[in-house]
């Protein structure tokens, strides 16, 4: 395992914002999270099976829940199952352990708990689901660091590590929409969303258009506000308004905004030798509509 990298940058106001975002997430969880748990508990009466509480049930629940986190990641999925643009507060422009605390305050409002309903119907008790979800979150805390470089080869192949997760937080074109894993990076390898961190292209953190504020209220709700302002613009069709609510970040009815695909294509046009490398389209590829 290599360590001894730069320790990561800290900015006092940024760290305080992350701490406040974490506090808000805990408060929202205490006040509102119980609603999702009781909703799943109510659904439990309609289960097809009762799988019990064996160790293998916990393992299976963990694998299925971890896969769910990948396939319906906020930046990967359309918003149709939870207003994708608004499910993740803005990534910090710094990368350290405090960054892991930047959790959404609006998980309940976006009904992400509904995505766990199939597991309940299959026979996984809501308490089992809550446990494996919490376990997954604990794992994701320690990987928010620049102190650790790359770990052992087999470990990097199977698990989400600091190196892999730095890619997920990066705004470099090759790293956009990559490494969505919770704990197991093998899912990204299987579904073609894995990109290796390159020493010659060190991650730059944040979001493509950083919001330039340390106000936790703005960090928590800026995408909600922007999303509904877009949807309420005059002159749009009903379909266009709905698309502003359900399409991934960057979508626009007139194609005037950059998506991850257009940013990648533009990067390759500027750097043709990079075309076709992991995370980037071929030099002749056209950006997706």
C-alpha positions in Angstrom: 0.0 0.0 0.0 1.4 3.4 -1.0 0.7 6.4 1.3 2.5 9.6 2.0 0.7 11.6 -0.7 -0.1 15.2 -0.2 -2.4 15.3 2.8 -5.2 17.0 1.0 -6.2 20.6 1.2 -8.3 22.1 4.0 -10.2 25.4 4.0 -11.7 26.4 7.3 -15.0 27.6 5.8 -15.3 24.6 3.5 -14.7 22.2 6.4 -17.3 24.0 8.5 -19.8 23.8 5.7 -19.2 20.1 5.4 -19.7 19.7 9.1 -22.9 21.6 9.0 -24.1 19.5 6.0 -23.4 16.4 8.1 -25.2 17.8 11.1 -28.2 18.6 8.9 -28.2 15.1 7.4 -28.3 13.6 10.9 -31.1 15.9 12.0 -33.1 15.1 8.9 -32.5 11.4 9.4 -33.7 11.6 13.0 -36.8 13.7 12.2 -37.7 12.1 8.8 -35.8 8.8 8.5 -38.2 7.1 10.8 -40.9 7.7 8.2 -39.1 5.6 5.6 -38.4 2.9 8.1 -42.0 2.6 9.1 -43.1 2.7 5.5 -40.8 -0.3 4.8 -42.0 -2.0 8.0 -45.6 -1.6 6.8 -44.6 -3.1 3.4 -43.1 -6.0 5.3 -46.6 -7.6 5.7 -46.8 -8.0 2.0 -43.5 -9.9 1.6 -43.3 -12.9 -0.6 -40.7 -14.6 1.6 -39.2 -14.3 5.1 -35.5 -14.9 4.7 -34.7 -14.5 8.4 -31.6 -13.1 10.0 -28.7 -15.5 9.1 -25.3 -14.2 8.2 -25.9 -15.1 4.5 -29.1 -13.0 4.5 -27.0 -10.0 5.7 -24.4 -10.7 3.0 -27.0 -11.0 0.3 -28.8 -7.8 1.5 -25.5 -6.0 1.5 -24.6 -7.1 -2.1 -28.0 -6.2 -3.4 -28.1 -2.8 -1.6 -24.6 -2.0 -2.8 -25.6 -2.8 -6.4 -28.6 -0.6 -6.0 -26.4 2.3 -4.9 -24.3 2.0 -8.1 -27.1 1.5 -10.6 -29.1 4.4 -9.2 -26.3 6.8 -8.2 -27.4 10.5 -8.3 -25.1 11.5 -11.2 -25.8 8.2 -13.1 -29.5 7.9 -12.9 -32.2 10.1 -14.3 -34.2 11.9 -11.7 -37.2 9.7 -12.4 -36.6 7.8 -9.2 -35.8 10.7 -7.0 -35.0 13.9 -8.7 -31.5 12.9 -9.6 -30.1 16.4 -9.8 -31.0 17.2 -6.3 -30.1 14.0 -4.5 -26.5 14.9 -3.9 -25.3 18.2 -2.5 -22.3 19.9 -4.3 -19.0 18.1 -3.9 -16.4 20.2 -2.1 -13.5 21.6 -4.0 -11.3 20.0 -1.4 -11.0 16.3 -0.7 -10.6 15.2 2.9 -12.5 13.3 5.6 -14.8 16.2 6.2 -16.0 15.9 2.6 -17.7 12.6 3.5 -20.1 14.6 5.7 -21.6 16.4 2.8 -24.7 14.3 2.8 -28.1 15.3 1.3 -30.8 16.7 3.6 -33.5 15.6 1.2 -33.2 11.8 0.9 -36.7 11.3 2.3 -38.3 13.9 0.0 -36.8 12.3 -3.0 -38.2 8.9 -1.9 -35.0 7.0 -2.2 -36.3 4.6 0.4 -38.8 3.4 -2.2 -35.8 1.8 -4.0 -35.4 -0.5 -1.0 -39.0 -1.7 -1.3 -38.2 -4.6 -3.6 -35.7 -6.0 -1.1 -38.4 -5.9 1.6 -40.8 -7.7 -0.7 -38.2 -10.4 -1.4 -38.0 -11.1 2.3 -35.2 -8.9 3.7 -36.4 -7.3 7.0 -36.2 -3.5 7.1 -33.8 -3.7 10.0 -31.4 -5.8 7.9 -31.6 -3.2 5.1 -31.0 -0.4 7.6 -28.0 -2.2 9.0 -26.3 -2.9 5.7 -27.0 0.6 4.4 -25.3 2.1 7.5 -22.4 -0.3 7.1 -21.9 0.9 3.6 -21.9 4.6 4.7 -19.3 3.9 7.3 -17.1 2.3 4.7 -17.4 5.4 2.5 -16.2 7.7 5.2 -12.5 6.6 5.3 -12.0 6.7 1.6 -12.4 10.5 1.5 -8.6 11.1 1.8 -5.6 12.0 -0.2 -3.2 10.7 2.4 -3.6 7.1 1.0 -2.4 6.5 -2.5 -3.2 3.1 -4.0 -3.6 0.0 -1.8 -2.8 -3.6 -2.6 -3.7 -4.8 -6.2 -6.4 -7.3 -5.1 -7.9 -4.8 -2.7 -8.1 -2.2 -5.4 -9.7 -4.7 -7.8 -12.6 -5.6 -5.4 -13.2 -2.6 -3.1 -13.9 1.1 -3.4 -10.7 2.8 -2.2 -9.5 6.4 -1.7 -8.0 6.3 -5.2 -11.2 5.1 -6.8 -13.4 7.5 -4.9 -11.2 10.5 -5.7 -12.1 9.8 -9.3 -15.8 10.0 -8.5 -15.4 13.4 -6.9 -13.2 14.8 -9.8 -14.3 17.2 -12.5 -11.6 16.2 -15.0 -13.4 15.2 -18.2 -12.1 11.6 -18.1 -13.4 11.1 -14.6 -16.9 12.4 -15.1 -19.7 9.8 -14.4 -17.3 7.2 -13.1 -16.7 5.0 -10.0 -20.2 5.1 -8.5 -19.5 2.3 -6.1 -20.5 2.2 -2.5 -18.1 -0.4 -1.1 -17.5 -2.8 -4.0 -15.8 -1.3 -7.1 -16.3 -4.6 -9.0 -19.8 -3.3 -9.9 -18.2 -0.4 -11.8 -15.9 -2.8 -13.5 -18.8 -5.0 -14.5 -21.0 -2.2 -15.9 -18.3 -0.2 -17.7 -18.2 2.9 -15.4 -14.8 2.2 -13.9 -11.9 4.7 -14.5 -8.5 4.4 -13.0 -6.9 7.3 -11.2 -3.9 8.5 -13.2 -0.9 10.2 -11.6 -0.5 12.4 -14.7 -4.1 13.6 -14.5 -4.6 14.3 -10.8 -8.2 14.8 -9.8 -9.6 18.3 -9.6 -12.5 18.3 -7.1 -15.9 19.9 -7.0 -18.6 20.1 -9.5 -18.3 21.3 -13.1 -19.8 24.6 -12.2 -19.0 25.3 -8.6 -21.5 27.3 -6.8 -19.0 29.5 -4.9 -20.7 29.6 -1.5 -20.1 28.1 1.9 -23.7 28.7 3.0 -25.0 25.2 3.9 -28.6 26.1 3.0 -27.5 27.1 -0.5 -25.3 23.9 -0.8 -28.3 21.8 0.3 -30.9 23.3 -1.9 -29.3 25.1 -4.8 -30.0 22.2 -7.2 -33.6 22.1 -6.1 -34.0 25.8 -6.8 -32.2 25.6 -10.1 -34.2 22.6 -11.2 -37.6 24.1 -10.6 -36.5 27.5 -12.1 -35.6 25.6 -15.2 -38.9 23.6 -15.2 -40.9 26.8 -14.8 -39.3 28.7 -17.7 -41.8 30.2 -20.0 -42.4 28.7 -23.4 -41.6 25.1 -22.6 -43.7 22.1 -23.5 -45.0 19.8 -20.7 -42.5 17.2 -21.8 -39.6 19.6 -21.6 -40.7 20.7 -18.1 -40.8 17.1 -16.9 -37.4 16.4 -18.5 -35.8 19.2 -16.4 -37.1 17.3 -13.3 -35.9 13.8 -14.4 -32.9 14.2 -16.7 -29.3 14.1 -15.4 -27.3 17.3 -14.8 -26.6 19.4 -17.8 -29.7 18.4 -19.8 -31.4 21.3 -21.5 -34.3 21.5 -23.9 -32.3 23.3 -26.5 -28.9 21.5 -26.0 -27.3 24.8 -24.9 -25.7 23.3 -21.8 -22.8 21.0 -21.3 -23.4 17.4 -20.2 -20.7 15.0 -19.3 -20.7 13.6 -22.8 -20.2 17.0 -24.5 -17.4 17.9 -22.0 -15.6 14.6 -22.7 -16.0 15.1 -26.5 -14.6 18.6 -26.3 -11.7 17.4 -24.2 -10.8 14.8 -26.9 -11.1 17.3 -29.6 -8.5 19.4 -27.8 -6.4 16.3 -27.0 -6.9 13.8 -29.9 -4.2 11.5 -28.4 -6.4 10.9 -25.4 -9.3 9.6 -27.5 -10.5 6.1 -26.7 -8.7 6.0 -23.3 -10.7 4.9 -20.2 -13.4 7.4 -19.5 -13.1 9.2 -22.9 -14.8 8.6 -26.3 -12.9 7.9 -29.4 -11.3 10.8 -31.3 -14.0 10.6 -34.0 -17.0 10.2 -31.6 -19.7 12.8 -31.6 -21.2 14.0 -28.3 -24.5 12.4 -27.4 -27.6 14.4 -28.1 
